[in-house]
């Protein structure tokens, strides 16, 4: 998994689980405190340092929040570029997690290199898919880690049209590879488990929402990002470095499985085909299937990248840096919400009249789903008591890793 954590479960003789707790093993870096007193333009640069796996989404969410605080409406071409970049971020992260971090649990390998030796074709496919996302981020964002090219109101530098055309020329091959990999994951044996919970994600009527939209759920939630953010209950426990969150008093799930459950009708046809052949009844409450949901999203977002690349190339004449939105610095508040690979990421900022940050808060996907993960473990642990000690430990790790926790983000 990304980062370091441990698990403590207290099981009494009857099989009743008294406690199930995921404990983070990393120190907080106090990013929010670092940002107080800094200029609004620095937030995206600082927060992209929170995580090396998902720097793009922190960069974009901070910028989105600042634009809302300053009443900036981005141009359509800039939104397309941001969606392209975020789609590549999800592919970049999913390919790493589902293949190299979670798959060994399903195939009973303790060593990724041994697994790669047994499945060389699938390994090369996973690497090739991820490389396409890496190449795109270098071209569009200026580099893979810690983006450079965007700013509030527009772009500092647009990617060259020829480079985008080269990326587009590789799209069909990458999409074919994602379909092969998704079919491979669809054939895995997933442990039987079910615990009803609330799935929450961004939602929009005519697209598989991931850059903006209302917060929706399987329990008929449908409210604005700002209203949802201001009503999240953040729980700060003693000796715990990561807050947990509740919605209306209960834990909830964010991530790929939540998005598939809520937005599957808006999937690209190639991804929807994988889902249909998997014959999974939706809504599905088996959180082990989050890994399969990531595989389906891999196909979807590869198709999404192809779509957005074509859009940018067709409208490339609009990529004129002189047209960046002009705006005035003022006091204000803004909430940004974008679907990170692991679920909805929130950034909140309050600015003074000179554009300096006087308050900020970041709520990461991992901080949101940890309470739900612990609730799952509490229910699932009794089912593992008849397993051997080694198999029980493997199953616990398998469930934790299926969530794709990012401890660096959680302990920001």
Secondary structure, DSSP 8 states (H G I E B T S, - for coil): -BS-EEEEEEE-TTS-EEEEEEEE-S----HHHHHTTSBGGGHHHHHTTS-SSSHHHHHHHHHHHHHHHTT----HHHHHHHHHHHHHHHHHHHIIIIIIIIHHHHHT-S-HHHHHHH-HHHHHHHHHHHHHHHHHHHHHHSSSSS--SEETTEESS---HHHHHHHHHTHHHHHHHHHHHHHHHHTS---------EEEEEE-SSS--SSS-EEEETT--EE-HHHHHHH-EEE--TT-SS-EEEBTTB-EE-SHHHHHHHHGGGS-HHHHHHHHHHT--SS---GGGHHHHHHHHHHHHHHHHHHHHHHHHHTGGG--GGG--------EEEEEEEEETTEEEEEEEEE-TTSBEEEEEEE-HHHHHHHHHHHHHHHHGGGGTTS-HHHHHHHHHHHHHHTT-BHHHHT-
